[in-house]
Amino acid sequence: MSDEVPYEARLQTYAELVSGTPDLELKGAKMPYTSMNGNMFSFLAVDGTLCFRLSPADCKAFVQSHGTQPVKQYGSVMRDYVAVPDAVMQDDAALRGLFETCVANAQALKAKPTKR
């Protein structure tokens, strides 16, 4: 994450992105995230890094084209997640397109049973 962009601005961008997508809501008090059918597919890390879950092929292509590093949370690599770089965050069309790809991947994931 760039130190130039405050967390609150990134949260607002993420919230607007989610609210512009039908049937999605932002969840989580400390770490905002989205989920579908029991699968989390995007989140805003506490350091302000926006992360999206993509298909393995889309993830590989994104990492190669943007030179991003694997997403790590609590010491573990999160498989198929990419960190959205500042250049994409600042390009509304690119960010929206990437999020749509993320949502499409989430729709294709096998539903997880709830634990409640």
N, C-alpha and C positions, 0 to 999 in steps of 0.2 A: 504494500500500500504506500502511496505517496504521502509524505508528511504534510504536503501542501493542501490536501483536501480533508477537511474535518469529518469526523465520524458522522456527525449529524447530517451533513450534506449527502454522504453516501447512503445513509439510512433513508433519507427523503427520496433519493433517486431510486433505491430499491423498492420502497413502498409504492411509488408511482408506477413502477414497472409491473409490480404484482397487481395493483388495483386496476390496471389497464387490461388485465387478462381475465376473462369471464370465469367464474367458479373457483377462483383462487383467493386465498386470504393469507396474510402475513401472520405467523404464529410466533410464540416464544417471547418471553419478557426480556431475558438477558442476551439471548442470541437469536435474532429474528431469522425465521426460516419458512420455507414452504414445503408442503408434502402432499402426496396424492396416493391413494390406495395403500397407505401405511409406509410409503417410501419418501424419505426426505430427498429433495432434489435441488435445493438451493439454500444458501444461508449467507448471512453477513457476520463474519467473525468479529470477535471483540476488538481486534486491531483495525477493523474497517475493511478487510479484504472481502470482496464479494466473490462467492464461489458457486459454480454451477456444475451439476452432474450431467455428463454427456454420455452418449454411446461410446464404447471403446474406440471405434473408428473415428468418430468426431473428436474425441478427446485427444487421440494421437495427432490428428491433423491440426488441431488448435495449438497444441504444445509445440509442434514443429513450426507453425507459421508465426507464433507469437513469442516463442522462446521462454515460456513460463516454466516454473518449477512445480513439482508435485505438491498438492495441498496436504499439509500435515496439521492435525488437531490432536492435542494431548499426546504427542510423540508418535502417532500412528499416521501412515499415509492413507488418505481417503481415496480409494480406488475410483477411477473415472471422473473425479472432480478436477476442475480447472479453476485457477485464480484469474479473475478478470483484470487485465492490465488497465492502467490509466487511459491509454489511447482508446480502448474500446469503451470504457466508462464515459468518456467525453464525446463519443460519437453515438448519438441517439439511435440512428438507424442500425448501426452495427450491434449495439447493446440489445435493442429490441429483437433483432434477428437471432442473436445468440440465445436470448431467453426463450424465444419460440422454439428453437432447436432443443433446448433443455426441457421445455414442457412436453414436446413431442416424445422425447426419450422417456420421460416420466410416465407418460400414458402407455408406453409399450412395456414397462416393467411389470413383472408378476406382482399381484397384490399380496401384501403381507397381512396376516390375520392380526387383529388388534389384541392387546394383552389385557384389556379391561373385561 
